[in-house]
Every structure is written in C-alpha cells, then in structure tokens.
Amino acid sequence: RRTTMEVTIAIAFDIPAVRDVVVIARQALASNTATLRVVDKEDEDDDADAVAAFVVDVLRIARVSTLRESECAHATHARVLEMLRASDEWTANGVGGTRARTHATMTIAGPGATEAHETAAHASAHRALRDALEAIDDDDDDARVRAVKVRALERAMVVLEATTEAAVGAARARRDGEPRASASVIVDDVDAAGMFAWVRARGGWCALTASSASSPEGGLRGASATEDARAGEALAVVPWDALIGVEQTIVAGSSHSALCATLNQLRGLGDHVVMVIWLAATMGDAASPWARALASLPKTPSTSLAWNLTEIGGFLSPERAVSIRMYQESVRTQYDALFPALCHQVPDAFPLAIFGDYARFLLAYDIWTSYAMKVQDPETDALAEVIVPGVYLCNHALNAHSVRYTRLEQGTKAFRLELARGVSRGEPVTISYGRLSNDDLMKFYGFSLQANPYDCLYLTPCVVPEMALEMLKSISGMCDYDLTNLPVGFQRDAPLDRALAQLRIVHAPENIMNRRLQNPEYHPFVVTDVDREVSMLQEVANVVRGKLEDARMRLMALASHAVSNQAVSAVENATNGQVYIAQETLSKLELLIADYGSRKRRSR
C-alpha cells in the first residue's frame, strides 16, 4: 500500500547589504526563504492552493531582494513598503486559491513597484525556481521524493509564468499614451548573420536576428525574436569561450600572441582598459578568430565620448556639460599615458599604425563601455565584464524582456538570456542596462528617456561642509535612513521627505546638533522650527524655479537648432525630463509653504 508523504521545498533569496534595503526587508518580510510543503497524493489539485501561496511568497521575497539603491535613495521607507505591499496584494488576489488558467484575465489595481523593479522581481523568481528544479538532481533524496519535488516546482513555474504575463500586461496598460517602439523590421545584415553563425559554430544558439525599429528607449538598430518564447525560457545561450572578455581573449591567447602576452602583463591597468586596447587592435582584423563576432559592432562612436560640446554644450545644463567634458578628457588622458610610449617600447604588440590613432582608441572605449556587461561566475561569485555576441544587439528598455541575465550557468559558465516576460516572433527583444538616471544613460550610452523613473533634479554640489557630512552620517545611523547619498536631489515622482531631511542637515548642521542634544530620538523628517523650515523651502523653491527656467530656455534653443541627431535627441529627452521633475517639485514645495503659512495664521 502506498504511504502518504510530505515533502518540503525551501528557496532562499539574498537581501542586498544596503542599509535602506535591509531596513525595508526587516519590515516587509518574516524570512528571506519561501517554503512549500506538498503531500504526495494521487490528485495533484489537492495541493494547488499551497503551490499558489508559495508563488505569492516567492514573489514577495523577490521584490525585496531585487530592490536597489535607486529605488530607495530618494524615497521614504513607508513609500517603498506601500509600493511593495500593493504589488504583493495584487499578486495574492490574483493567484491565491486560484488555478493558473484564470490568470490571463487578471488586471492591476492600485499603485505598485516601477515596471523595471517588478520585471526584475519576476525574473529573479523565475531564476530561483529554475535553479531549485535543476538542483534536485544533486539531492540525496530517493527517487520518489525527487519526483514529488519536480512535479511541485513545475506546477509552481506554470503559475508563476501566468502571473508574470498578467503583471506585465497590466503594467504596459498603465503606460497607455506613452511612446511605444514601432514594430521591428528585419534587416539583411550580413555582419550580424555571420556573428550568429559564429555563435552556433562555437556550440551556442540565438533565437535572435538583427532588426531595425524606431524606439524611444534606445536607438534604431536592435534584435528581434525569431520564435515565440515564454517567461522563464532562454532566447539565447552563448558558451563561455564565445564570450568576449579578458579570460577568453587575453589570457587564453597570451601564449601565441605578442599583443595578448603583453596585455596579460598589464592587467594592473584594469580589465576595462586592457580590453579597450585589445578591441582597438582586433577590430577590422579579418584574420582574427574573433572577427565575425566583432564585425557587427558599430563603426563609429555613439556615446557622449564623441559629442561635440562646442556644438551642443550650450544645450546641456552646466553640471551635465562639465560631467561629459571631464569624461571625455579622462579617456584622452588614459590614451596619452599609454601611447605612443608603448608603441616605441613594444612595437610588435602595439604597432604605431594602429595605436598612434586616438580615434581608434576612442571608438574601442566607446564600444566597450556601452556594449560590455557584467557577468557573475556561479562558482566564485566573481564579476567580470564581457561582450556577449548576438545579445549585444538588444536595446535597453524600462520594461525589458530580460533583466537578470548576469549569473552564468552553473557547470558550463554559459551565458543564458533568460526572459522575465514572454516575447512573440518578430518582436524587438530588450534588456535592462540597469536602473540608471538620464545622466548615466547619456554619458555611457548616448541616449536618454523622457519618462525615466530613476532621473533626478540635483540641487547641491557633492562637496558639503565637514560638520554637515558628519551629521549626515551620524543621523543616518540613528534613523535607519542613508542620508549620505549626495548630491541632494529630487527624484521623479518621489516624495520630498528624504531630500528635505538632507537639506535641513546640510543647511543648518548646528541646529540639528542642538536638536539631537535636546532629544536623542529626534528624527530629521520632523519639522520643529516652522519659520526656519519655510525659509529653507522658499530658498529651495527659488533654486528649482531657476533650474526650471534654464531648462525651458534650453528647450527653446534646441527647437531652433538646425541639426537633428542622436546627441541632440538625447539632450532634448533629458531636458524634458528635468522640466517635468522641476515642475512637479515646485508644485509640492509651494503646497508645503502655503500649508505652513495657513497653520501659522490659524495659531494666532
């Protein structure tokens, strides 16, 4: 007679060691481990509710584990918790106690996490379930226990997949009216076709093809899917030895190449610079074994490194113009420190015909910075930068198809482009470059987003008085907020509380110190001196008003500019974003000033 047997499956998530995330995790979670207990019965539906509840728990923990500093740096913990709980509640209402077939009809209700964060959470959940499923083969359990675990996890993956598709559809519905990428057009790209063939010859595969599409989230050239794929599936697998990185190119080639042997000795310069030098030498070399993998890379630079600041610098805010100018000068400085000195010292490795041309070095730097991505060794957790042939054609999007693709495959170290949401044949495939502000997107990638949730309007310089900096550190430890994130800025669609707390400390550290001496439990979010607060708010409002006027003037100048190119478009998008944040912030500041004035009148 068959005996009844209960089986337990536990999946743990790592919580980032970031002060704000740790504090939020303590309030949002009882544990960082989701547990599923199922009973081996003939009727699988008996455990459907347990599986659904398990998926809800997995997503709840995944949302916290995928929080990043960009979500927390300018928001209150209460606001972040509100967003997390709204998403958790939606998932629980849609999943708990139901069957997977009902999920396609779910709709979103209420506020939730940003699309990028929600997509990252679902991607993390898919990866966790897949890893748990693959790990079963290594368990010491008997065959019956393993079979129960496999069946339970496969059912959980079906529920999660349906939930992901419903969540993504609901998130996209909320963006009605925002710019959409047009349908992609497959292009006859001989270089790209050769690159995909090269990946296949190395033992990999890519269900991708080169395409062209006008997109508000990154450029005209991209990649489209050649087949339908569901959330949790991989759309490309690129073997470890086909990745373009230090280990695969320089270390592996050091025994038969003067260039690689010398670069291997120069690893102290940093892998980034070493790979830029390798790329400068290898691009255009038809005899290189990497030629077909590199042929589809850009032939001209496309990031801010190539921008003519004499032409467009006047359209940038002073802070952005200075930042980009310093970036351009730093790259030139790196080149001048190396060449032509190395050409004279090691001419066989660094021929002057190649390395005497700064334009070639600049193009290689531009490509490596904008196309390389960080990947993680599954055995050592060490990070490395690589360019992934085939995948590097994918453009950036906030609501990307793939967001957690950095950890290489256990055992093989292959790169897997796993999907956080499904894709249809012919649809442009997007990835996430990270939760980046427009400043970073423009500087390192050459484009920006009009409605970037990670964009900020910065007020103060990074250098603050030592006394104020010490107070920021001291009060951060006391109130469980990291207030040392400078410069002070207002994030798009975020509350003002955190920025105003920083400003109170930066502008009047002596006053805050006295408050702490009087009351050791004083919290910087609390206003104790209304007159001082109103004075500060008025000063901040004047600064924001000035930034708003400057941004509007730059937009007017851009409108009359005769030349339209990618740089001008990036600056225009970013400036529109700054106008939005300035208007939104100014409106909130004026409401606060009016509210304090009304309170004072009532108290008389």
N, C-alpha and C positions, 0 to 999 in steps of 0.2 A: 504494500500500500504506500502511495506517495505521501511524504510528510510535508506539512506546511513549513516554509522557511522565510524568515525576514532578512532582507539584505539592505545594508546601509551604504550610501554613496555620499562622500563629502568632497566639496570643491572649495578650496581656499583662494582668496584674492589678496594680492599685495596692495597695501594702502601707501600711497606716496608719502615720503618723510618730509612733508611740507607743513609748517605749523598750522595754517588755516585748514588744510585738508584733514589733518589729524584731529583737530578740534571738532570739525563738522562730522567726521566719522564717529567720534565718541557719542555725539548727539543723535546721529541718524541710524546707527547700527548697534545691535546687541552683540554681533560677531562678524568677523570677516569671512566666515565659512558658511556656505549653503549646504544643507543636508537633506538627502532624500532617502526615505525608508519605504521600501516596497516589499510586498509579500508575494512569493512565488505561487500564483494561483492560475487556474485554467482560464478564467475570464480576466483579460487584461484591463478591461474598462473599470474593474473594481478599484484600480489604483490611479484612475485618470485625474481625480481631484488632487491627489498627492503630487503627481507629476506637474500639474498646473501650478500648484503652490510653490513647488521647487523652482520652476521657471521664474515666477514672480520674485522669489528670494535671490536667485542668481542675478537678475537684472537690477534689483535694489542694491546689491553689493557692488555690482559692476559700475553702476552710476557713480558711486562714491570713489571707487578705485581708479576711475578714469578722470576724476577732477584734476584740473591743472591750475597752476598759479594764475593763469589768465582769466579763469572763471571766478577766482576768489579775491584777486588783488584789489579790486575796486568795489566790491560788494560787501554787504553785511552778512554775517553767518545766517541770520534769520532769513534773508532773502534767498541765499543759496539753498537752505533747507526747504524753504517754501517751494522752490522750483523742483527740487528732488522729490519731495512728497507729492507734488502734483503729478509728476510723471509716474511715480510708484502707484498712486491711486488709480490713474488711468489704466495702467497695466493690470492691476488687481481686478478692477471692474471688468476688463475685457477678457482676462484669462481665467481667473479663479473660478473653479467649479464648472467650467465650460469645456467643450470639445474643440479641437483645432479647427473644425470646419466652420465654426461661427466667426472666426477672427477676421475674415475678409470684410466683414460688414462693420467693424469697429470704427468709431470716429473719436477724434481727440476732443477733450473738453477741459477748459481751464488752461492756465499757464504751465509751462514745463521748461525743461532744460533747453539750451540752444540746440539747433539741429546738429551742429558739429559734435557737441558733447553727447547727445542722445545716440547719434550714429556710432560714436566711439564706444559707448557703453554696450550697445548691441553687438558690435564687433568683438569686444572683449568677452562677452557672454558666449558667443559662438565659438571663439577660440578655446575658452575654458571647457566647454562641453566636448569639443573635438579632442582636446588633449586628454581629457578624462577617459574618453572612449578608446583612444589609442593606447593609453596606459594599462588598460585591462589585460592585454596580452602578457604583460610583465608581472601581473599579480600572482601571488601564491595560492589564490583560491582554487577550489575544484571547478570542474567544467560546468556544473550546474549553477554555481554562484556567478561565474563569469557570464553565462548565458542570460541570467536574470539582469545583471548589470548592463549588458549590451542592449537588451530589449528596453530597459527603462530609459537609458540615455538616448537611444534612438527616438523614442517617443517624445522625450524632452526636446530634442532637436527639432522635431516636426512642429511642436507647439511654439518653440522659440522662433522658428523661421516664419510661421504665420503671423506671430506677434510683431516681428521686425517689419514685415511687408506692410502691415496695417499702420504701424507707427510712422514709417517713412512716408506712406501715402498721406497720412494726416498732417505730418509736418510740411509736406510740399503744398498741401491745400492751403495752409496758413500763409503761404508766400504768394498767393494769387495777386497779380498786379505787379510783382517784382519782375525784373528782366529774366528771360529764360534763354538758354542756349538753343540755337536752332538745331534742327535735325542734322546729323553729320552727313557729309558727302564723302564716300570712299574715293580715295585718290590713287592714281597709278604712280606709286612712289617706289622706284627701283631700289634705292638705297635701303628703304625700310623693309622691302621684301627680302633683300639679301640679309639683313640683320635677323629677321625672323627665321630664315633658313639656317643661319649660323647658329642660333639658339637650339634649333631642332637637331642640328648635327652634333651639338655638344650633349645631347640627351635631354634637353628641356622641351617645353612646348608653350605656346602662347595662343590663346583664343582671341587674338587681337589683330587689327590691321590699321594701317595709317589712314587718317581721315582729316577732313578739313571742316571746321564749324566755327561760326561766329559766336563767341561766348563772353558774357560779362565777367566770367570768373577765370579768365586766363588765356588769351591768345587764340590764334586761328588754327594752328596745327595740333593734332591730337591723335588719340587712338580710339577705335570703336570695337565693340564686341563682334566676333564672328559667329557666336552661338548664344542661345539663352543660357543663363546661369542663375542659380538661386542663392539667397543669403547663406553664408557659411561655406559655399563652394569656392574653389580656386579658379581663377581665369587665366593664370599663367604660373608655371613652375620653371625657375631658372637655376640650373645646377651651380654649386658653389664655385667650381672652377671656371664658370662662364661669367661670374660677377667681375666687374672692373674695379679692383681695389689694390691696395699695397701688397697683400699676401699673394694674390693671383697674378699680378703683373711683375712687380719689382723683386719680391722675394723669390718667386718661382723662376724668374728669368735672370737672376743675378749670376748664374754660372755660365751663361752663354751670351751675355750682352754687356758691353762696356758701360752703357748708359745705366742699366739696372744694377750692375755691380757697384757703380759709384753712388747711385741714389740710395742703395741699401746702406752705404756707409754714412749717408747724410740724413738718416731717419730722425736725427736730433732736431732737424729743422721743423719737424711736424709732418704727419702724413698728408695733411692738406696741401702744403707747399710742394712736397715731393711728388704727389700725384699730378699737380698742375704742371710741373716740369716734364713728367713722363708724358702727359697728354699733349703738351706743346710739341714734343719730339715725335710722337706717334701719329698724330692727326695728319692725314694726307699721305702716309707711308703705305703704299699699296702692298708692299711685301710683308707688312706686319701681320702676325696671326690674328690680331685684333681689328684688322682693317674693316671687315664687314660689320663688326659690332659698333664701330665708331662712325661709319660713313653717314649715318642718318642724323648725327648731331649737327647743330647749327653751324653755318659757315661764317656768320657774323655775330658779334656780341649783342645781347638783347637786354641786359640788366642796366642798372644805373651807372655801372663802370664805363659804359660807352656814351653816356649822356653828355651833351654839350651844355655845360652850365652857363656859358656866356649867352647861349640862345634861350634856355628855358629857366635859368636860375631865378630870374625875376618873378616867375610864376609860382615858385615854391615859397613856403614860409621860411623866414630866416633860419630857424632851427633845422628844418629839413635840408636846406641848401648847404649849411655848414656840415651836417652829418654826411651827406653824399660827397661833398668835396673832400672831407677827411678820409672817407673810404677810398676814393679814387687815388688820393695821394699816398695812402698806406700801401696800396698794391704796387704803385710805381716805386715806392721806397724799397719794397721787398725785391723787386726785379733789379733795381740798381745795386743792391747789396750783393747780388749773386752774379750778375752779368754786366760786362763781358769778362769779369775776372775768371770765372770757371771755364770759359771758352779758351783762355790762354793757358790755364793750369792743366785742364784735361780735355784737349781738343778732340780726342777720339770719341769721348762721351758727349761733349757739348760743342758741336760744330758751330762756328760763328754764323754760318749761313742760316741756321735755324734760330739760335738763341741770341743773335745780335739784333733781332727784330722784336721790339716791345709789343707791337700789335699782335704777334702770335702768342706771346705770353699772356696778354690781356684776354684774348679770346679763350685760351685754355682755362684761365682763372674764372672767367665769366661762366663757362660751361660747367666746370667742376662745382662751383658754388651753387649754381641753380639746378643742376641735374643729379648730383650725388645725394644719397640719402643714408641715414644711419641705420645699421642693422645690428642685431644682437646675437652673439654666439650662444646657442642654447646650453652649452656645457659650462662655459666660464662666465656668462653674462657680460663679457667684454663688448664694447661698442666699436664699430668700425664704419668708415664711410665708403660706399661703393656706388657706382653707376650700374643700374640693372638694365641690360639690353632688352629692348621691347617695351618694358614697363616705363622707361623714361619718356615715352611719347605721351603718357597720360597727363592730363592737365589737373590743376587744383580746383577744388570746389568746397564750399562750406558743408554742403550735404553730399559728401563724396560717397562713391561706391565702396571704397576701401580706405580705412583709416588706421588700422592696427596691423601693419604688414611688416613690422621691423624685426620680429624674432624669427630667426632662421629655423628650418625644420629640424627637429630632433633626429640625430643619427646621420642624416645626409648633409645637413647645413645648406640645403637648397632654399632659395627664396620662393615663397608662395604668395601670390597676390590674392589674398582671401577677401571675399566680398562681405561687407556689412549689410548690404541690401542687394536685391536681385537686379539683373540687367537683361535687357532684351537684345536680340541680334540686331546689329546696326546702330545701337545706341552708343553715344560717346561714353567712355569709361573714365571716371575721375577718381583721383586720390587726394588725400589731405596732406599738404606740406607742413601742417601744424596750425595751432591756434595763434596766428600771427597778426600783428597790427599792420595797418597800411604802410607805416614807416618801414617795417621789415620787408613787406612784400615788394615795395618799390625798390628798395636798396638791393635786395638779393635776387629778386625775380623779374623786376621790370614792369610789374603791373600792380593794380590796386583794385579794391572792391568798393562800390558805392555804399552798400549797407553792411559794413564789416562789424560784427558784434564785438570784436576784440580791439577796435580802434579807440584811441583816447585823445582828448584835448589836454595837453600838458601845460602847466602854469609856471612852475618854478624851476630854476636850474638844479642840476643834480647836486651841486655843492651847497651845503647848508651849514650854518654855524655849528661848531663842535658841541656847544651846550644843547642845541636843539636836537642834534643827532643822538646824543647820549640819552636825552629824554625820550626820543622815539624808541630807542632800544629798550630802555627801562620800562616804559609803559606797555610796550608790545608784550613783554614777559608777564606783565601784571593782568592784562585784559584779554589774553589769548588771541589777539589780532597782530599780524605782522604789519606794523605801520612804518617799517623802514624802506618799503618799496618806493623809491624816488626815481624821477621827479614826481611831485604830486600831480595827479591828472584826473579828469572826469571821463569815465568810460561810457560808451554809447549805451543808452537805455538802462543805466545802472543808478542806484540810489546815490545821494551825495554824502551820506553819513561818514563814510570812511575817509574821503578826501578832506572833508571839513574837520574831522578829528586831527588829521595830519597838519592841516593849516593852523589850527589852534596852537599846536605844539611848536611848529616852525616859526610862527609869527610872535608868540609870546611864551617862550620856554620858562621864564621866571614865574609867570603867573601860574602855569601848570605845576611847577615845582612847589609853589606855595599851597596850591590846592591839594597836592598829594600829602604834604606835611600836615595839613589840617584834617584830611580824610584819606587814609591809606587805601581805601577801597574806591577812590574816585575813578570813574570811567570817562575816557576822553570823548565819548559820544554825548555826554551830558553837558548841557549848557548851564553854566552857573552865573555868568555875568552877561545879561541881555544887552547892555549898552556896548560892551566890547564885541559881542557876537555880531550885532547889527553893523558896527563899524567895519568889522572884518568882511562880512557878507557884501557890504557896499563896495569895498575895495576890490574884492574878488569879482563882483559883477562888472565893475568898470574894466578890469583886465579882460574878462570874457567878451564884453561888448567891443573892446578894441580888437580882439582877435577875430570876432565875427565880421567887423567892418573890413579888416585887412583881407580876410578870406573872400569876401564878396568882391572887393576890388580886384583881386587876382582872378576871380572867375570872369569878370568883365573883360579883363585884359586877355584872358585865354580865348574868349568868344571872338575877339577881333584878330586873333593870331592867324596868319595866313597859312602856316604849315600845320598839318594834322598827321601825327604819327603815334607810335605806341607810347613814347615817353609823354607826349602831351596828353594823351588819353588817360594815362596812369595818374598824372598830376591832377587832371580835371576830376576824376573819380574821387581821389583822396581829398581834394579841396571841398567837393560837395559833401563828403562825409564830415569834414571839420565844421562846415556851416551847420549841418544838422545837429551835431553834438553841442555846438556853441548856442544855438537857438534853444535847444532842449534844456541845457544847463542854466541859461539865463532866465528862462521861464520859471524854473524851480527856485532859483535864488531870489527872484523878485517876489514869488509867493511867500517864501520864508521871511523876507524883510517886511512885507505887508502884514504877515501874521504876528510877528513880534511887535510891530507898531500898534496893531489892534489890541494886543494884550496889555501894552503899557497904558493905552488910553482907558481901557476898562478898569485898570488897577488904580486910577487916580480918583 
